Amino acid sequence: MEETISISDIFNTLKKRWKLIVFLAVVAALISGGITYFVITPVYHASTQILVNQKNENNQIDATQLKVNIDVINTYSVIIKSPAILDKVKANLNLTESVAQLNQKITVNSQDNSQVFSLAVQHSNPAMSVQIANEVAETFQREIPAIMNVDNVTILAKAENPIHVGPNPLLNISIAVVVGLMLGIGLAFLLEYLDNTLKDERDVEIYLGLPVLGSIHKFSPGKQRSRIQKVGSEHVAS
């Protein structure tokens, strides 16, 4: 006989296993919160803006020079993250990170047709992210005349207030709760599928193909004792 699953069966399964589902969701939230707050290292973001503005002899910028300034930003992006700059930054700030590790914390972003580009630093220490961003910008401004024989770099805006960019506790815990609920629901239906016991009259009719003539209700010990006492008091009263 083909077995069908109704919406009421699904609801009854969820109702029967709701404690398991909630338990797994809570456990997942606690694990995610613990990892987020005590295991994952926080990351802070600080950025500064640098302007490339080489002028001509009349202290003006012509169209040709403007195009050159925009094109040279790609070269400057490489120089900023080179050992020629980062070695001096590391020495000035007495950093423990290697030049390669420091390079990975720095990002240079430029916009199309703009003479301004940003230098961003991500670090686990908020104060250090600001110091590194400003020190890299200042060191680059000091060293670029000797490196490329130009003097067209100006620090437009220094890094001041670092921004916390990760991790996001609320997002991580929310995702963990959803995953926990999904696992709990899946486990609930798996346990229900593996449970081959007969639970009610409907199961007897479906699996055995026999009509149910009667049934005996199961009473808990407390209810059974109170029922006996009630019957006994009725006999005494009579």
Stockholm file with secondary structure:
# STOCKHOLM 1.0

chainA/1-238         MEETISISDIFNTLKKRWKLIVFLAVVAALISGGITYFVITPVYHASTQILVNQKNENNQIDATQLKVNIDVINTYSVIIKSPAILDKVKANLNLTESVAQLNQKITVNSQDNSQVFSLAVQHSNPAMSVQIANEVAETFQREIPAIMNVDNVTILAKAENPIHVGPNPLLNISIAVVVGLMLGIGLAFLLEYLDNTLKDERDVEIYLGLPVLGSIHKFSPGKQRSRIQKVGSEHVAS
#=GR chainA/1-238 SS CCCCCCHHHHHHHHHHTHHHHHHHHHHHHHHHHHHHHHTSCCEEEEEEEEEECCCCTTSCCCHHHHHHHHHHHHHHHHHHTSHHHHHHHHHHHTCCSCHHHHHHHEEEEECTTCSEEEEEEEESSHHHHHHHHHHHHHHHHHHHHHHHSCCCEEEEECCCSCEEEECCHHHHHHHHHHHHHHHHHHHHHHHHHHCCCCCSHHHHHHHHCCCCCCCCCCCCHHHHHHHHHHHHHHHHHC
#=GC SS_cons         CCCCCCHHHHHHHHHHTHHHHHHHHHHHHHHHHHHHHHTSCCEEEEEEEEEECCCCTTSCCCHHHHHHHHHHHHHHHHHHTSHHHHHHHHHHHTCCSCHHHHHHHEEEEECTTCSEEEEEEEESSHHHHHHHHHHHHHHHHHHHHHHHSCCCEEEEECCCSCEEEECCHHHHHHHHHHHHHHHHHHHHHHHHHHCCCCCSHHHHHHHHCCCCCCCCCCCCHHHHHHHHHHHHHHHHHC
//
